[in-house]
Amino acid sequence: MPQKSKLNAEEKVEIIRKYQQGEISLAQAAREASVETATIYRWSTRYEAEGAGGFLSYQKNRVYPSELKLKAVQEYLSGSGSLREISKKYKLRNERQLSNWIKVYHAHGDFNSVKFSGGGSYMKQGRDTTQEERVQ
């Protein structure tokens, strides 16, 4: 479920616009919004990638194809960029998304065994066994 923000989208856009145009510093923008400086940086990155629409509330989470997840994770693991750079390249909402995919990749080796939407099992489907194998 999406979190409720203290500021509406227009207020965020105005603060980010002032920050990006150099009217206020990062620290001043953070004070004005009553958030951490890292949050202002994330908002700025989101605004660059998605525009003002990036601050609108979503009714449900985004779903990314397994191929995109695998490509992003492999790019990060090969050293092609930082979490921030690769997240920006693939237009992820934040670096935490990519970080979670990396954890799943290390634990399971792929993304097909994990259902990200609607819950589900993290385990792969077991193979059929014969009666002999079950007795042993």
Buried (B, 14 or more C-beta within 10 A) or exposed (E): EEEEEEBEBEBBBEBBBBBEEEEBEEEBBBEBBEBEBEBBBBBBBBBEBEEEEBBEEEEEEEEBEEEBBBEBBEBBEEEEBEBBEBBBEBEBBBBEBBBEBBEBBEEBEEBEBBEBEEEEEEEEEEEEEEEEEEEE
